[in-house]
Structure formats: C-alpha cells, structure tokens
Amino acid sequence: MTSPDATPSWSAPYTGDLADDLALALRLADAADAVSMARFDASDLDVQVKADASHVTEADLATERAIRGILAAERAGDGILGEEFGTSGSTTRQWIIDPIDGTANYLKGIPMWATLIALAIDGVPRVGVVSQPAIGRRWWAASGLGAWTDTPAGPRRLAVSNVASLAEASVSFQSIAQWDGVGRSDDLVRLSRAVWRDRGYGDAWPYMLLAEGRLEFVAEFDVKEYDLAAHVPIILEAGGRFTDIAGADSIASRSSLATNGTLHDDFLTLLNSPR
C-alpha cells in the first residue's frame, strides 16, 4: 500500500472507468463463495493456529487461492495483498483480499463471516465487494457507480441514515476486548453513554448495516488493510465517511471509524477529546 501521507484524499473525484473491475470483483466473489461454502460447518474442517495466535482454516487458504488464480489469469499486471499469502506485484493497482473475514465464526459454524475483495488504485480503495454467502447477502460498490446490495426484487442502491444527533445514533463497537486492548475501554463506555443504542454485531456486517442506513457508527482497532479496504468504497458511495480513529484517510493505521458522515466529526471529537 502507498503510505498514508502519499495517498490522495478519498473524497477526491475519480474519473476512471471501473465497471470492468467491479464486474471482475463480483465474479471473484462468486468463485470465493463456492469454495468457502463447500467447507462451511464441515465436521472435519482443518484448523490451524498462525504465529499471531489467530486461526486459519483450509477454507481460508483455498478461497484465497481461488481468487488469486483468477487474478493471475485476468489481471496479471495488478498486485495482490491477501491475508493468507501476503503481498505481490504492483501497489499502483492492488487487489486487497480477506478470504474469510470472521474465521472464528466460520470454524464454529456461525454464519456471520464474509469474503472481502477490494481494488485500491494509487492507495485509494475504489472497488469493494463484501459477500456473506452463509446468509445469502452481498454488497458492492465502485467510485462513481454507487453502492448496492442484492434483494429478491433485484439490486437496491444503498444510502446511509440522516440521523443528526449522537443521542439518536445506533453504534457497533466490535468487541470490548478490542477497545480494552488499546487502552480505550473508558472511551467505549463514554460512547455508550452518549448514544441511543450500542451493540457488538462483529466483523463485516455492521459496516454493511451502516451503508444500509441501519447504524450510524462502526469502529475497530487492531485491524489490517484487508479487514477494511472493501468497506471503504461501499460506505463512501452510500454517502458515509470512513477514516481511521484520528480522522485520517487511511486503512493502514490499525484503526477504523465509519459513520453516516453527518455525525463523523461529532464522533471524532467524542473519542479524541481529553479524558
């Protein structure tokens, strides 16, 4: 990834044609869903523990291999950053992949996990697909092409909420342990007291609930580029705002703050004011 200081503003207009890239990302998600669902809730699923103490399953590896195979055939000049197999190739056009976001849920047979596929151009996530096949849902976006989700009646365009008061906001905070691990448990309590409702929905789904107008705030810590990149164009194209917890346009800062846009500065002030 390009360093945060060198990355263009995410709000800057993009004039390129991303239709073919978005179509490819959706086909990558189709291939990923077929691989991941074939082993979901399998009694003999192979699970290993990585050096960082997180889990990886055979499905994580197979899903990323499937995505990389298609990219090697169709976008050989593009780079790839994947959770399981690292970085290769260009960073000018870089596909950013989390084959199974929510591996802990996947290995426990809990259907709240997703494949995250993004294309970053010059460091800015421009295409994003979030696919949750175990619940039959998918969301996608590209800069200038809107944000969408599938419904029985066909694709529906996404829009964030117009809630303009913290006291009326519904938020998702991922987990208490995550905030406590970076010394911000007091900030989480302060947040919970300032808003209408707080819940820990977990992983990719709350970002999509925000894009659908059902939440006003999602924030995480100890996250990597592949955890976040796919969400950025979906949130932005739905009319929201996405930064790190300090307010910078970055997915490399190990934190995230996604909001409906209207309340973004209010949440930044709440979380970063002196204690």
BAFI-3210 file (N, C-alpha, C; in Angstrom, 3 decimals, decimal comma, padded with zeros to 6 digits):
// residues 275
n [1|2|3|4|5|6|7|8|9|10|11|12|13|14|15|16|17|18|19|20|21|22|23|24|25|26|27|28|29|30|31|32|33|34|35|36|37|38|39|40|41|42|43|44|45|46|47|48|49|50|51|52|53|54|55|56|57|58|59|60|61|62|63|64|65|66|67|68|69|70|71|72|73|74|75|76|77|78|79|80|81|82|83|84|85|86|87|88|89|90|91|92|93|94|95|96|97|98|99|100|101|102|103|104|105|106|107|108|109|110|111|112|113|114|115|116|117|118|119|120|121|122|123|124|125|126|127|128|129|130|131|132|133|134|135|136|137|138|139|140|141|142|143|144|145|146|147|148|149|150|151|152|153|154|155|156|157|158|159|160|161|162|163|164|165|166|167|168|169|170|171|172|173|174|175|176|177|178|179|180|181|182|183|184|185|186|187|188|189|190|191|192|193|194|195|196|197|198|199|200|201|202|203|204|205|206|207|208|209|210|211|212|213|214|215|216|217|218|219|220|221|222|223|224|225|226|227|228|229|230|231|232|233|234|235|236|237|238|239|240|241|242|243|244|245|246|247|248|249|250|251|252|253|254|255|256|257|258|259|260|261|262|263|264|265|266|267|268|269|270|271|272|273|274|275]
n.u [000,834|000,362|001,961|000,189|000,563|001,082|-001,142|-003,915|-006,708|-009,619|-012,036|-011,675|-012,694|-013,059|-012,159|-011,834|-012,825|-014,471|-016,087|-015,533|-013,672|-015,234|-017,109|-015,417|-014,614|-017,015|-017,319|-015,103|-015,989|-018,134|-016,711|-015,234|-017,275|-018,270|-016,164|-015,739|-018,254|-018,473|-017,057|-018,054|-019,086|-018,248|-017,588|-015,065|-013,295|-010,173|-008,204|-005,836|-003,399|-002,058|001,079|000,508|-001,378|-003,961|-006,630|-006,562|-008,191|-008,553|-010,290|-009,972|-007,448|-007,875|-009,861|-008,609|-006,629|-008,206|-009,221|-006,829|-005,945|-007,730|-007,222|-004,546|-004,835|-006,448|-005,768|-002,952|-001,038|-001,669|-001,242|-001,386|-002,651|-003,087|-004,638|-003,714|-001,582|000,073|001,834|002,199|003,559|002,433|001,774|000,312|-002,049|-003,843|-005,174|-006,975|-007,450|-009,444|-009,959|-011,715|-013,306|-013,734|-013,024|-013,090|-015,830|-016,549|-015,245|-016,624|-019,086|-020,845|-022,827|-021,965|-019,768|-017,500|-016,393|-013,995|-013,284|-011,303|-010,268|-007,579|-006,472|-003,669|-003,379|-005,902|-008,912|-011,049|-012,876|-015,155|-016,263|-018,367|-019,147|-021,454|-022,081|-023,260|-025,497|-026,744|-026,247|-024,963|-022,883|-021,831|-019,658|-018,319|-016,154|-017,981|-019,998|-021,975|-023,361|-024,453|-026,813|-027,938|-031,306|-034,420|-035,977|-034,169|-031,131|-030,526|-030,035|-027,783|-027,981|-026,791|-027,947|-029,860|-029,564|-028,888|-028,058|-026,096|-027,379|-029,420|-028,236|-027,285|-024,901|-022,078|-019,553|-017,672|-015,878|-015,550|-013,085|-011,355|-011,277|-010,376|-007,882|-006,328|-006,265|-008,608|-011,021|-012,416|-013,184|-014,984|-017,049|-017,810|-018,706|-020,918|-022,628|-023,313|-024,872|-027,854|-028,135|-026,145|-024,307|-022,492|-022,045|-020,171|-017,338|-017,638|-020,343|-021,588|-020,560|-021,854|-024,494|-024,415|-024,008|-026,456|-028,086|-028,853|-027,292|-025,232|-022,551|-019,464|-016,615|-013,229|-010,291|-006,839|-006,780|-006,236|-005,203|-006,570|-008,813|-010,404|-010,442|-012,380|-014,704|-014,557|-015,156|-017,854|-019,071|-018,460|-019,675|-022,284|-022,792|-021,604|-018,872|-015,443|-012,680|-009,545|-009,267|-008,332|-009,130|-007,931|-007,570|-007,096|-006,278|-004,297|-003,641|-004,269|-006,710|-010,225|-012,928|-016,130|-018,922|-022,220|-021,526|-022,719|-022,484|-019,806|-017,656|-018,550|-018,368|-015,586|-014,672|-015,778|-014,413|-011,748|-011,287|-009,845|-009,510]
n.v [-001,205|002,310|004,812|006,444|009,260|009,793|009,150|009,975|012,141|010,520|011,553|012,826|013,298|010,525|009,715|007,560|004,512|002,078|-000,076|-002,610|-003,626|-003,798|-005,689|-007,892|-008,178|-008,995|-011,466|-012,738|-012,907|-014,684|-017,044|-017,338|-017,702|-020,216|-021,902|-021,431|-022,021|-024,708|-025,970|-024,993|-025,324|-027,934|-031,084|-032,140|-030,075|-028,609|-026,903|-024,521|-022,823|-019,650|-017,786|-015,398|-016,119|-016,193|-017,935|-020,111|-021,657|-024,510|-023,632|-020,836|-020,688|-022,061|-020,499|-018,001|-018,830|-019,505|-016,996|-015,641|-017,187|-016,576|-013,831|-013,930|-014,950|-013,042|-010,445|-009,980|-007,998|-006,585|-005,965|-007,875|-008,010|-010,157|-011,746|-014,318|-015,084|-012,940|-010,139|-009,252|-008,106|-005,088|-001,959|000,065|-000,591|-002,553|-005,490|-006,243|-008,593|-010,423|-013,587|-015,050|-013,223|-013,132|-015,641|-017,010|-017,208|-018,706|-021,212|-022,114|-022,627|-020,507|-018,251|-015,636|-014,400|-013,265|-012,817|-010,541|-008,296|-006,049|-003,359|-001,310|001,768|003,583|003,628|004,206|002,750|001,701|-000,056|-002,296|-005,361|-007,151|-010,223|-012,371|-015,393|-017,396|-016,303|-015,482|-012,907|-009,959|-007,125|-004,272|-001,914|000,808|003,543|006,327|004,787|004,113|002,428|-000,846|-003,479|-006,901|-007,980|-009,855|-008,673|-007,622|-005,639|-003,143|000,251|001,686|003,802|005,882|006,681|009,600|010,506|012,921|013,434|012,563|011,418|010,029|008,059|004,821|002,396|000,276|-001,546|-003,559|-005,329|-005,518|-006,362|-005,689|-002,859|-002,479|-003,604|-001,667|000,260|001,800|001,419|003,069|005,093|003,690|003,190|005,839|006,500|004,736|005,877|008,198|007,725|006,418|003,604|000,705|-001,964|-005,024|-006,128|-007,258|-007,982|-007,887|-007,291|-005,083|-002,780|-002,930|-002,738|-000,105|001,156|000,578|002,251|001,597|001,719|004,174|004,366|002,674|001,190|000,072|-001,540|-002,624|-003,669|-004,703|-003,762|-005,496|-006,118|-003,920|-002,573|-003,263|-002,237|000,511|001,863|001,138|002,295|005,028|005,488|005,111|007,396|007,886|008,306|007,429|006,857|006,635|006,223|008,638|010,379|010,422|009,740|006,666|003,194|001,916|002,342|000,790|001,140|001,995|004,136|004,412|006,166|007,715|010,019|012,620|012,661|012,287|014,042|014,707|012,231|011,836|013,947|013,185|010,778|011,482|013,589|015,154|013,055]
n.w [000,000|-000,641|001,320|004,036|004,014|001,349|-000,020|-002,068|-001,242|-000,138|-000,815|-003,183|-006,554|-008,826|-012,057|-013,703|-015,471|-013,888|-014,278|-015,481|-013,663|-011,350|-012,190|-012,469|-009,787|-008,647|-009,885|-008,810|-006,192|-006,536|-007,175|-004,830|-002,927|-003,672|-003,005|-000,221|000,933|000,437|002,422|004,757|008,087|008,195|009,645|009,668|009,230|008,635|010,918|011,817|013,924|013,602|013,615|014,896|016,695|015,765|014,052|011,192|008,531|006,340|004,424|004,351|003,126|000,686|-000,472|-000,838|-002,631|-004,853|-005,626|-006,214|-008,346|-010,437|-010,713|-011,514|-014,043|-015,343|-014,579|-014,680|-014,435|-012,177|-008,658|-005,560|-002,301|000,191|003,014|003,712|002,021|001,646|000,085|-003,332|-006,440|-008,135|-006,438|-007,404|-008,754|-006,823|-005,634|-002,778|-000,349|001,854|002,531|004,219|006,348|009,656|010,632|013,058|013,559|011,300|011,699|013,863|012,898|012,756|010,985|010,406|008,675|006,104|002,703|001,639|-000,869|-002,570|-004,721|-004,811|-006,051|-006,676|-003,915|-002,899|-001,937|-004,395|-005,503|-004,080|-002,672|-000,594|000,537|001,962|002,012|003,595|004,729|002,531|001,383|-000,234|-000,897|-002,778|-004,478|-006,451|-007,079|-008,018|-009,107|-007,379|-004,432|-003,626|-002,887|-002,931|-003,434|-003,176|-005,139|-006,864|-007,462|-004,976|-004,334|-001,987|000,915|003,474|006,832|007,891|010,434|012,868|015,412|018,201|020,368|019,220|017,818|016,616|017,348|016,544|018,089|017,757|019,741|023,334|024,318|022,236|022,251|024,864|024,660|023,435|025,282|025,460|026,715|028,464|026,727|025,181|027,007|027,477|024,908|024,732|026,560|025,359|023,148|021,510|021,258|021,644|020,250|019,717|016,827|015,110|012,976|009,385|008,920|010,444|009,166|006,727|007,559|008,368|005,882|004,789|006,166|008,730|010,989|012,657|013,224|013,205|014,597|014,876|016,233|015,949|013,329|009,930|006,550|004,781|006,247|006,010|003,492|001,486|002,537|002,352|-000,274|-000,403|001,869|001,357|-001,155|-000,438|000,850|003,278|005,635|005,988|007,954|009,771|013,374|014,201|012,307|009,802|006,266|005,833|005,653|006,823|009,423|011,552|012,753|012,575|011,592|010,767|009,619|009,298|008,086|008,568|011,348|011,765|012,543|015,083|016,401|016,190|017,806|020,277|020,795|020,813|022,491|025,427|028,293]
ca.u [000,000|001,022|001,931|-000,954|000,875|001,141|-002,406|-004,849|-007,918|-010,643|-013,183|-011,361|-013,422|-012,305|-012,717|-011,615|-013,934|-014,274|-017,152|-014,952|-013,065|-016,314|-017,649|-014,461|-014,693|-018,211|-017,027|-014,205|-016,820|-018,845|-015,771|-014,914|-018,435|-018,365|-015,124|-015,935|-019,476|-018,289|-016,468|-018,635|-019,700|-017,813|-017,121|-013,637|-012,581|-008,823|-007,985|-004,505|-003,164|-000,947|002,079|-000,081|-002,377|-005,264|-006,899|-006,706|-008,758|-008,289|-011,153|-009,317|-006,364|-008,418|-010,610|-007,659|-006,004|-009,162|-009,244|-005,543|-005,858|-008,467|-006,489|-003,334|-005,233|-007,156|-005,163|-001,581|-000,234|-002,086|-000,700|-002,314|-002,391|-004,042|-004,333|-003,034|-000,388|000,906|001,832|002,982|003,274|002,292|000,905|-000,453|-003,358|-003,633|-006,339|-006,810|-008,339|-009,582|-010,788|-012,796|-013,271|-014,571|-012,661|-013,554|-017,229|-016,590|-014,851|-017,630|-020,361|-021,687|-022,848|-021,583|-018,423|-017,610|-015,218|-013,806|-012,487|-011,199|-009,218|-007,064|-005,730|-002,831|-003,579|-007,283|-009,859|-012,011|-013,877|-015,313|-017,330|-018,491|-020,078|-021,747|-022,904|-023,995|-026,801|-027,279|-026,203|-023,778|-022,879|-020,731|-019,591|-017,115|-016,189|-018,794|-021,018|-022,946|-023,240|-025,615|-026,960|-028,909|-032,586|-035,237|-036,521|-033,071|-030,209|-031,061|-028,982|-027,623|-027,809|-026,667|-029,046|-029,752|-029,560|-028,002|-027,810|-025,477|-028,353|-030,313|-027,405|-027,087|-023,495|-021,498|-018,197|-016,915|-015,807|-014,968|-011,669|-010,600|-011,064|-009,568|-006,524|-005,583|-006,410|-009,684|-012,286|-013,141|-013,807|-016,138|-018,118|-018,264|-019,501|-022,192|-023,484|-023,666|-025,709|-029,132|-028,078|-024,842|-024,278|-021,301|-022,501|-018,981|-016,749|-018,020|-021,769|-022,014|-020,258|-022,905|-025,685|-024,243|-024,252|-027,893|-028,805|-029,378|-026,387|-024,584|-021,150|-018,738|-015,194|-012,419|-008,858|-006,023|-007,260|-005,288|-005,778|-007,514|-010,045|-011,119|-010,438|-013,629|-015,787|-014,395|-015,993|-019,275|-019,505|-018,382|-020,689|-023,593|-022,922|-020,980|-017,471|-014,593|-011,327|-009,067|-009,881|-007,859|-009,730|-007,140|-007,973|-006,091|-006,617|-003,035|-003,363|-004,685|-007,990|-011,211|-014,131|-017,092|-020,146|-023,132|-020,988|-023,271|-022,024|-018,415|-016,859|-019,006|-017,773|-014,157|-014,487|-016,106|-013,425|-010,385|-011,175|-009,140|-010,324]
ca.v [000,000|003,599|005,347|007,340|010,641|009,939|008,714|011,066|012,188|009,578|012,304|013,386|012,591|009,576|009,823|006,337|003,583|000,932|-001,065|-003,933|-004,072|-004,193|-006,953|-008,930|-008,381|-009,783|-012,850|-013,272|-013,253|-015,926|-018,158|-017,472|-018,281|-021,644|-022,619|-021,316|-022,701|-026,161|-026,499|-024,350|-026,195|-029,320|-031,682|-032,470|-028,887|-028,483|-025,597|-024,342|-021,565|-018,925|-017,241|-014,314|-016,774|-016,251|-019,206|-020,202|-022,945|-024,917|-022,835|-019,542|-020,858|-022,441|-019,363|-017,011|-019,400|-019,398|-015,601|-015,340|-017,875|-015,797|-012,587|-014,238|-015,175|-011,922|-009,156|-010,374|-006,821|-005,988|-006,541|-008,504|-008,091|-011,087|-012,071|-015,602|-015,284|-011,755|-009,117|-009,492|-007,245|-003,635|-001,299|001,093|-001,253|-003,658|-006,181|-006,484|-009,742|-011,228|-014,676|-015,266|-012,274|-013,769|-017,061|-017,609|-017,593|-019,759|-022,518|-022,518|-022,843|-019,322|-017,768|-014,228|-014,230|-012,699|-012,620|-009,126|-008,103|-004,627|-002,899|000,022|002,410|004,613|003,614|004,518|001,677|002,211|-001,104|-003,153|-006,360|-007,893|-011,318|-013,232|-016,423|-018,234|-015,673|-015,121|-011,466|-009,385|-005,680|-003,913|-000,512|001,340|005,004|006,910|003,850|003,843|001,253|-001,665|-004,801|-007,730|-008,267|-010,713|-007,877|-007,114|-004,767|-001,943|001,214|001,929|005,171|005,954|007,362|011,051|010,807|014,064|013,626|011,423|010,815|009,187|007,183|003,407|002,156|-001,049|-001,315|-004,793|-006,082|-004,821|-006,737|-004,956|-001,498|-002,575|-003,951|-000,448|001,218|002,745|000,936|004,220|005,771|002,894|003,479|007,208|006,400|004,064|006,791|009,357|007,343|005,761|002,146|000,148|-003,416|-005,551|-007,054|-008,015|-008,217|-007,048|-006,982|-003,751|-001,787|-003,001|-002,169|001,346|001,562|000,437|003,251|000,990|002,149|005,462|004,347|001,419|001,467|-001,088|-001,395|-003,797|-004,170|-004,589|-003,251|-006,443|-006,107|-002,661|-001,957|-003,479|-001,437|001,946|002,394|000,908|003,349|006,337|005,598|005,182|008,738|007,966|008,722|006,362|007,299|005,954|006,766|010,015|011,197|010,410|008,828|005,608|001,858|001,344|002,895|-000,218|001,506|002,463|004,827|004,594|006,801|008,206|011,280|013,743|012,618|011,849|014,955|014,584|011,019|012,090|014,786|012,391|009,735|012,003|014,699|014,785|012,271]
ca.w [000,000|-000,570|002,674|004,212|003,647|-000,099|-000,589|-002,344|-000,432|-000,604|-001,327|-004,497|-007,624|-009,643|-013,404|-014,474|-015,682|-013,001|-014,499|-015,705|-012,415|-010,453|-012,699|-012,100|-008,337|-008,371|-010,292|-007,790|-005,044|-006,879|-007,045|-003,407|-002,234|-003,979|-002,251|001,226|001,359|000,317|003,653|005,930|009,086|007,999|010,896|009,554|008,777|009,175|011,536|012,364|014,620|012,990|014,532|015,682|017,557|015,109|013,388|009,748|008,132|004,958|003,550|004,155|002,158|-000,615|-001,021|-001,366|-003,839|-005,963|-006,060|-006,827|-009,632|-011,432|-010,938|-012,290|-015,430|-015,946|-014,210|-014,340|-014,121|-010,911|-007,441|-004,634|-000,867|000,773|004,407|003,925|001,195|001,608|-000,954|-004,538|-007,580|-008,098|-005,470|-008,108|-008,798|-005,889|-005,103|-001,345|-000,168|003,071|002,005|005,176|007,446|010,668|010,654|014,317|013,341|010,285|012,218|014,845|012,227|012,895|009,596|010,258|008,129|004,760|001,850|001,343|-002,081|-002,912|-005,621|-004,493|-007,130|-006,060|-002,472|-002,517|-002,275|-005,380|-005,745|-002,914|-002,619|000,655|000,264|003,108|001,379|004,545|004,958|001,228|001,178|-000,862|-001,071|-003,673|-004,891|-007,091|-007,068|-009,068|-009,596|-006,332|-003,568|-003,911|-002,291|-003,635|-002,784|-004,044|-006,240|-007,665|-006,740|-004,343|-004,036|-000,562|001,400|004,920|007,512|008,064|011,865|013,060|016,836|018,872|021,269|018,433|016,999|016,939|017,050|016,726|018,574|017,563|020,990|024,474|024,409|021,219|022,750|026,073|024,264|023,070|026,368|025,193|027,260|029,001|025,590|024,774|027,971|027,199|023,688|025,010|027,321|024,530|022,006|021,812|021,341|021,280|020,100|019,066|015,782|014,742|011,659|008,242|008,831|010,874|008,135|005,728|008,193|008,297|004,496|004,548|006,940|009,952|012,051|012,384|013,660|013,409|014,810|015,250|016,464|015,622|012,046|008,824|005,304|004,184|007,032|005,844|002,156|000,742|003,116|002,096|-001,361|-000,123|002,787|000,715|-002,210|000,219|001,413|004,585|005,737|006,508|008,278|010,967|014,583|014,358|011,257|008,571|005,197|005,861|006,133|007,277|010,746|012,529|013,347|011,597|012,044|009,687|010,112|008,269|007,561|009,320|012,738|011,836|013,355|016,471|016,958|016,351|018,988|021,455|021,040|020,877|023,432|026,662|029,225]
c.u [000,868|000,930|000,779|-000,663|000,844|-000,181|-003,319|-006,050|-008,965|-011,858|-012,923|-012,095|-012,499|-012,954|-012,513|-012,864|-013,670|-015,275|-016,587|-014,312|-014,129|-016,920|-016,726|-014,532|-015,913|-018,025|-016,052|-015,002|-017,631|-017,944|-015,433|-016,053|-018,541|-017,361|-015,424|-017,170|-019,346|-017,742|-017,061|-019,375|-019,365|-017,226|-015,628|-012,814|-011,214|-008,606|-006,588|-004,429|-001,916|-000,021|001,514|-001,214|-003,789|-005,408|-006,914|-007,231|-008,340|-009,100|-010,590|-008,279|-006,909|-009,164|-009,668|-006,952|-006,925|-009,203|-007,951|-005,398|-006,560|-007,731|-005,222|-003,656|-005,766|-006,565|-003,709|-000,706|-000,577|-001,392|-001,795|-001,776|-003,474|-003,652|-003,453|-001,722|000,388|000,766|002,695|002,594|003,093|001,464|000,123|-001,892|-003,211|-004,970|-006,050|-007,883|-008,288|-010,506|-011,947|-012,576|-014,258|-014,298|-013,132|-015,016|-017,323|-016,296|-015,818|-018,996|-021,344|-021,673|-022,416|-020,093|-018,578|-016,295|-015,167|-012,847|-012,494|-010,135|-008,842|-006,238|-004,991|-003,126|-004,987|-008,183|-010,970|-013,134|-013,953|-016,481|-017,240|-019,551|-020,216|-022,651|-023,713|-025,330|-027,398|-027,289|-024,892|-023,994|-021,705|-020,805|-018,314|-017,263|-016,950|-019,921|-022,055|-022,607|-024,554|-025,626|-028,000|-030,153|-033,364|-035,807|-035,436|-032,188|-030,906|-029,912|-028,977|-027,497|-027,739|-027,830|-028,811|-029,822|-028,501|-027,690|-027,166|-026,490|-029,336|-029,556|-027,359|-025,693|-023,134|-020,021|-017,289|-016,828|-015,178|-013,470|-010,822|-010,294|-010,172|-008,108|-005,682|-005,788|-007,534|-011,027|-013,096|-013,835|-015,042|-017,316|-018,691|-019,126|-020,878|-023,162|-023,985|-024,690|-026,986|-028,951|-026,692|-024,924|-022,963|-021,686|-021,344|-018,651|-017,368|-019,450|-022,131|-021,675|-021,357|-024,236|-025,612|-024,547|-025,729|-028,725|-029,346|-028,524|-025,793|-023,077|-020,665|-017,274|-014,494|-010,982|-008,165|-006,523|-006,233|-006,002|-006,835|-008,803|-010,962|-011,348|-011,766|-014,763|-015,749|-015,262|-017,485|-019,814|-019,523|-019,464|-022,112|-023,812|-022,302|-019,549|-016,683|-013,187|-010,748|-009,607|-009,433|-008,413|-008,974|-007,711|-006,924|-006,721|-005,373|-002,694|-003,769|-005,938|-008,927|-012,333|-014,996|-018,378|-021,054|-022,678|-021,443|-022,687|-020,533|-017,577|-017,267|-018,407|-016,260|-013,881|-014,730|-014,977|-012,014|-010,228|-010,451|-010,048|-010,415]
c.v [001,255|004,122|006,324|008,764|010,875|009,597|009,900|011,017|011,246|010,292|012,914|012,611|011,652|009,522|008,569|005,487|002,309|-000,191|-002,472|-004,487|-004,521|-005,522|-008,122|-009,221|-009,210|-011,242|-013,512|-013,700|-014,523|-017,142|-018,406|-018,126|-019,785|-022,444|-022,596|-022,072|-024,223|-026,773|-025,870|-025,358|-027,667|-029,873|-031,991|-031,290|-028,817|-027,052|-025,569|-022,991|-020,920|-018,352|-016,132|-014,793|-016,738|-017,585|-019,048|-021,589|-023,273|-024,078|-021,441|-019,652|-021,153|-021,284|-018,306|-017,541|-019,266|-017,977|-015,239|-016,011|-017,111|-014,495|-012,825|-014,404|-013,911|-010,542|-009,390|-009,185|-006,160|-006,680|-007,131|-008,369|-008,977|-011,448|-013,302|-015,736|-014,002|-010,893|-009,534|-008,463|-005,784|-003,165|-000,149|000,646|-002,534|-004,203|-006,565|-007,469|-010,253|-012,381|-015,057|-014,313|-012,764|-015,261|-017,737|-018,016|-018,767|-021,128|-023,031|-022,769|-021,705|-018,583|-016,331|-014,109|-013,779|-012,823|-011,150|-008,989|-006,621|-004,438|-001,491|000,529|003,605|004,760|003,880|003,337|002,225|001,228|-001,949|-004,104|-007,058|-008,960|-012,195|-014,370|-017,260|-017,621|-015,156|-013,633|-011,050|-007,886|-005,320|-002,440|-000,280|002,851|005,538|006,041|003,493|002,610|000,492|-002,921|-005,573|-007,933|-009,211|-009,982|-007,333|-006,184|-003,519|-001,017|001,540|003,411|005,139|006,731|008,873|011,445|011,871|014,341|012,382|010,689|009,899|008,136|005,764|003,019|000,694|-000,889|-002,526|-005,610|-005,241|-005,099|-005,951|-003,533|-001,519|-002,846|-002,766|000,651|002,209|002,251|002,080|005,005|005,018|003,126|004,871|007,240|005,818|004,970|007,962|009,025|006,646|004,282|001,677|-001,370|-003,824|-006,582|-007,854|-008,074|-007,336|-006,539|-005,582|-002,644|-001,763|-002,494|-000,642|001,847|001,468|001,441|002,740|001,282|003,496|005,443|002,912|001,789|000,201|-000,657|-002,709|-004,479|-003,874|-004,061|-004,192|-006,573|-004,949|-002,227|-002,104|-002,604|000,014|002,430|002,194|001,996|004,706|006,511|005,611|006,531|008,903|008,445|007,615|006,917|006,334|006,691|008,203|010,940|011,238|009,427|007,731|004,291|001,160|001,736|001,964|000,192|001,967|003,187|005,080|005,153|007,169|009,536|012,480|013,823|012,333|012,757|014,892|013,347|011,187|012,913|013,987|011,432|010,270|013,212|014,242|014,053|012,967]
c.w [000,000|000,855|002,811|003,774|002,146|-000,775|-000,865|-001,402|-001,011|-001,182|-002,699|-005,585|-008,394|-011,017|-014,244|-014,574|-014,894|-013,244|-014,681|-014,432|-011,421|-010,895|-012,347|-010,608|-007,958|-008,793|-009,324|-006,558|-005,306|-006,680|-005,581|-002,642|-002,461|-003,163|-000,756|001,701|001,293|001,603|004,911|006,793|008,872|009,295|010,868|009,030|009,443|009,652|012,135|013,081|014,029|014,061|015,410|016,584|016,979|014,380|011,868|009,428|006,709|003,986|003,320|003,033|000,762|-001,269|-001,581|-002,611|-005,048|-006,511|-006,784|-008,195|-010,737|-011,734|-011,753|-013,769|-016,098|-015,632|-013,786|-013,960|-012,805|-009,739|-006,573|-003,217|-000,282|002,189|004,534|003,168|000,914|000,367|-002,132|-005,584|-007,233|-006,911|-006,112|-008,302|-007,981|-005,400|-003,655|-000,905|001,269|002,703|002,911|006,343|008,495|010,732|011,933|014,223|012,379|010,901|013,291|014,212|012,395|011,559|009,384|009,918|006,677|004,019|001,458|000,171|-002,427|-003,974|-005,201|-005,667|-006,545|-004,567|-002,000|-002,885|-003,172|-005,692|-004,489|-003,063|-001,271|000,435|001,502|002,646|002,353|004,936|003,649|000,940|000,524|-001,033|-001,967|-004,043|-005,674|-007,155|-008,280|-009,572|-008,545|-005,524|-003,607|-003,046|-003,064|-002,779|-003,694|-005,258|-007,159|-006,856|-006,197|-003,982|-002,541|-000,267|002,920|005,507|007,549|009,537|012,145|014,524|017,424|019,740|020,542|017,629|017,548|016,466|017,249|017,020|018,445|018,838|022,085|024,536|023,423|021,678|023,994|025,731|023,838|024,104|026,196|025,700|027,881|027,895|025,123|025,717|027,719|025,936|023,973|025,752|026,489|023,455|022,470|022,091|020,916|021,274|019,438|018,025|015,185|013,264|010,577|008,314|009,313|009,881|007,066|006,287|008,180|006,890|004,134|005,331|008,258|011,185|011,661|012,648|013,745|013,609|015,278|015,536|016,127|014,350|010,959|007,578|004,730|004,987|006,637|004,403|001,426|001,260|002,650|000,937|-001,113|000,798|002,096|-000,345|-001,654|000,890|002,778|004,517|006,417|006,716|009,317|012,184|014,853|013,283|009,960|007,560|005,078|006,291|006,668|008,708|011,888|013,299|012,256|012,304|010,826|010,277|008,945|007,688|008,372|010,721|012,872|012,741|014,820|017,131|017,145|017,602|020,262|021,806|021,246|021,799|024,695|027,632|030,577]
res [m|t|s|p|d|a|t|p|s|w|s|a|p|y|t|g|d|l|a|d|d|l|a|l|a|l|r|l|a|d|a|a|d|a|v|s|m|a|r|f|d|a|s|d|l|d|v|q|v|k|a|d|a|s|h|v|t|e|a|d|l|a|t|e|r|a|i|r|g|i|l|a|a|e|r|a|g|d|g|i|l|g|e|e|f|g|t|s|g|s|t|t|r|q|w|i|i|d|p|i|d|g|t|a|n|y|l|k|g|i|p|m|w|a|t|l|i|a|l|a|i|d|g|v|p|r|v|g|v|v|s|q|p|a|i|g|r|r|w|w|a|a|s|g|l|g|a|w|t|d|t|p|a|g|p|r|r|l|a|v|s|n|v|a|s|l|a|e|a|s|v|s|f|q|s|i|a|q|w|d|g|v|g|r|s|d|d|l|v|r|l|s|r|a|v|w|r|d|r|g|y|g|d|a|w|p|y|m|l|l|a|e|g|r|l|e|f|v|a|e|f|d|v|k|e|y|d|l|a|a|h|v|p|i|i|l|e|a|g|g|r|f|t|d|i|a|g|a|d|s|i|a|s|r|s|s|l|a|t|n|g|t|l|h|d|d|f|l|t|l|l|n|s|p|r]
***
